[in-house]
């Protein structure tokens, strides 16, 4: 039996190798410029790069990587959630809301991810949508100013009640009697008489009045009595002690 030539053997081996490669390639996904469509590994790689850009506050780059992540793996529902948050931070509100809606649909039609359950993702994206679509709370109505009157009538002064005791005392004083000790035109002389009487234990005071001719007199009065009889007794006592020569009983 003759052996095959080396050149023919190499050609057979090359053909077999080519068939093997073609058979393996038949089981791979179709390539596109963004990566392998539906490839979770590629989507996860873009997602991880987006998270790094986000921590560095590079929102434009983070948004681009997240867009590539969900293009590579349309079932990467947490990628939609993060992409909506980046859009919101960029002020792209309408895009954020629509992105979360796509994420909700993806979560409903995709297998559950262990690191981020579908129910949690759907609830958080729905909450984020409600936050942006909720109408703003209207401001409270302005307070109505209370007009202050230009003029307020003064309050009437409270009535002062006169006690029965003070009225009784006033009545007794008007109807009582006293002793006219002296009458002087010199006020100092009258004050001296008052001091002398007080030193002896009598209650005395000075009252001033004018006579018919217009002369001013300072009268020293010793008050004590509710009736005329006691007043006369006081006058006699003052005269007996030599304090007054002719004391006169007067009616108050």
Order of alpha helices (4+ residues) and beta strands (2+ residues): alpha-beta-beta-alpha-alpha-alpha-alpha-alpha-alpha-beta-alpha-beta-beta-alpha-beta
